[in-house]
């Protein structure tokens, strides 16, 4: 930083609480990001489908809960996010206004305006704070990236096309991606056990 340039003050969750209620924001490492415009109908349809599949298989979640945006997740005073979908197992982290702490699973459905932030800044943030499983859904390209925390790091993504199933690593749940993307199910092999 050049000499004489004042250091930017990091925004905190307390600052955020004083902002107008009719605006949605996230704070990443003390930098505010406006969450406008609102998501497209296609984005919301994909979110609904993912949340619906999780809800239909909720017995695999045990005592954990599913939350949808906009829900403030306060990871620390300088990091407040509103994931599209999250699963949280720590009920003691739920307050009257927000979630205080780290979700077990986060799903972000990208839009053209959020792809870089979701794949770079938010991925690093979730990794650093210990989100066990991070799933990024790409509606236009009809595929999914999954990151799983192992020894404090995500490593490379597991990639899934629309015609595949994704078995969550954090919970015993299978997401059939053709249902998420509202596609015709892939044809099953015509070979049966009796033919072998």
C-alpha positions in Angstrom: 0.0 0.0 0.0 1.5 3.4 -1.0 2.7 5.7 1.8 0.1 8.3 2.8 -2.9 6.1 1.6 -5.2 5.4 4.5 -5.8 1.8 5.2 -9.3 0.8 4.5 -11.4 0.0 7.6 -12.8 -3.4 7.6 -16.6 -3.6 7.8 -18.0 -5.7 10.6 -21.3 -7.4 11.2 -22.2 -4.6 13.7 -21.8 -2.1 10.8 -24.0 -4.3 8.6 -26.8 -4.3 11.2 -27.1 -0.5 10.8 -27.7 -0.7 7.0 -31.2 -0.5 5.4 -33.2 -3.8 5.8 -34.3 -3.7 2.2 -30.8 -4.4 0.9 -28.9 -7.7 0.9 -25.2 -7.7 1.5 -22.4 -10.2 2.2 -19.1 -9.2 3.9 -16.0 -11.1 2.9 -12.8 -10.4 4.8 -14.3 -7.0 5.8 -15.3 -5.9 2.3 -19.0 -5.5 1.6 -20.6 -7.0 -1.5 -24.1 -6.0 -2.6 -26.3 -9.0 -3.5 -28.4 -7.3 -6.2 -30.1 -7.8 -8.6 -32.2 -10.5 -7.2 -31.6 -14.0 -8.6 -33.3 -15.1 -11.8 -36.3 -17.5 -11.8 -34.0 -20.2 -13.2 -31.5 -19.7 -10.3 -34.4 -19.9 -7.8 -35.8 -23.0 -9.5 -32.5 -24.8 -9.1 -32.3 -23.7 -5.4 -35.8 -25.0 -4.8 -34.9 -28.3 -6.4 -31.7 -28.8 -4.4 -33.5 -27.9 -1.1 -36.4 -30.1 -2.1 -34.1 -33.1 -2.6 -32.4 -32.5 0.7 -35.8 -32.1 2.5 -37.1 -35.3 0.9 -34.1 -37.2 2.3 -33.9 -35.3 5.6 -33.8 -38.5 7.7 -30.1 -38.6 6.4 -29.5 -35.2 8.1 -30.4 -36.4 11.6 -30.9 -33.4 13.9 -29.4 -31.0 11.3 -31.5 -28.3 9.7 -31.7 -26.9 6.1 -31.7 -23.1 5.7 -32.3 -21.1 2.5 -31.1 -17.6 1.6 -31.5 -15.0 2.8 -30.1 -16.3 6.1 -27.1 -14.4 7.6 -24.3 -16.7 8.5 -21.8 -14.9 10.7 -18.5 -16.8 10.4 -16.6 -14.1 12.3 -17.1 -10.3 12.7 -15.6 -9.6 9.3 -17.2 -12.4 7.3 -21.0 -12.6 6.9 -22.5 -14.7 4.1 -25.9 -15.6 2.8 -25.5 -19.0 1.1 -28.2 -20.1 -1.2 -28.6 -23.3 0.8 -26.9 -24.5 4.0 -27.2 -27.4 6.4 -26.3 -26.8 10.0 -26.0 -29.4 12.7 -25.1 -27.1 15.7 -28.5 -25.9 17.0 -26.7 -23.8 19.6 -25.4 -21.7 16.6 -28.9 -20.6 15.7 -29.9 -17.2 17.2 -33.1 -15.1 16.7 -31.4 -13.1 14.0 -28.7 -15.3 12.3 -26.5 -18.3 12.4 -23.3 -17.8 14.4 -20.6 -20.2 13.2 -19.8 -22.7 10.4 -22.4 -24.7 8.5 -21.6 -28.4 7.7 -22.8 -28.1 4.1 -23.0 -25.1 1.8 -24.6 -25.0 -1.7 -24.2 -22.0 -3.9 -26.0 -21.7 -7.2 -23.9 -19.4 -9.4 -25.2 -16.7 -11.6 -23.0 -14.7 -14.1 -22.5 -12.0 -11.5 -21.5 -14.3 -8.6 -19.4 -17.0 -10.3 -16.0 -15.6 -9.6 -16.9 -14.7 -6.0 -18.4 -18.2 -5.4 -15.5 -20.1 -7.0 -12.7 -18.0 -5.5 -13.4 -15.8 -2.5 -16.2 -17.8 -1.0 -14.5 -21.1 -1.6 -11.4 -19.8 0.2 -13.6 -18.4 3.0 -15.5 -21.7 3.5 -12.3 -23.7 3.4 -10.6 -21.4 6.0 -13.6 -21.6 8.3 -14.0 -25.4 8.1 -17.2 -25.9 6.0 -17.0 -29.7 5.5 -18.6 -29.8 2.1 -19.1 -27.0 -0.4 -21.2 -27.6 -3.6 -21.3 -25.1 -6.5 -24.1 -25.6 -9.0 -23.7 -24.1 -12.5 -27.3 -23.8 -13.9 -26.3 -22.7 -17.4 -23.6 -25.3 -17.9 -25.6 -28.0 -16.1 -22.8 -29.4 -13.9 -21.7 -29.3 -10.3 -18.4 -28.9 -8.5 -18.0 -30.4 -5.0 -15.3 -29.6 -2.5 -14.7 -31.7 0.6 -12.6 -30.6 3.5 -9.7 -33.0 4.2 -6.9 -32.2 6.6 -8.0 -28.5 6.5 -8.0 -28.2 2.7 -10.4 -28.6 -0.1 -8.0 -29.7 -2.8 -9.4 -30.1 -6.4 -13.1 -30.3 -7.1 -15.1 -33.5 -7.9 -17.1 -32.7 -11.1 -20.6 -34.0 -11.9 -22.6 -33.6 -15.0 -26.4 -33.3 -15.1 -26.9 -37.0 -15.9 -25.0 -38.2 -12.8 -25.8 -38.7 -9.1 -23.8 -36.9 -6.4 -23.5 -38.8 -3.1 -22.8 -36.3 -0.3 -19.8 -37.0 1.7 -21.0 -35.2 4.8 -24.5 -36.9 5.0 -26.0 -40.2 3.6 -27.9 -38.4 0.9 -27.8 -38.8 -2.9 -28.7 -35.9 -5.2 -29.8 -37.1 -8.7 -28.7 -34.1 -10.7 -31.2 -34.6 -13.5 -33.9 -33.8 -11.0 -32.0 -30.7 -9.9 -31.7 -29.5 -13.5 -35.2 -30.7 -14.5 -33.9 -33.0 -17.2 -35.2 -36.4 -18.4 -33.5 -39.2 -16.3 -30.6 -40.9 -18.1 -31.5 -44.3 -19.6 -30.4 -47.2 -17.5 -28.4 -50.0 -18.9 -30.5 -52.6 -20.7 -28.3 -55.3 -19.3 -30.0 -57.0 -16.3 -28.4 -59.4 -13.9 -30.3 -62.3 -15.6 -28.5 -61.5 -18.9 -25.0 -61.8 -17.5 
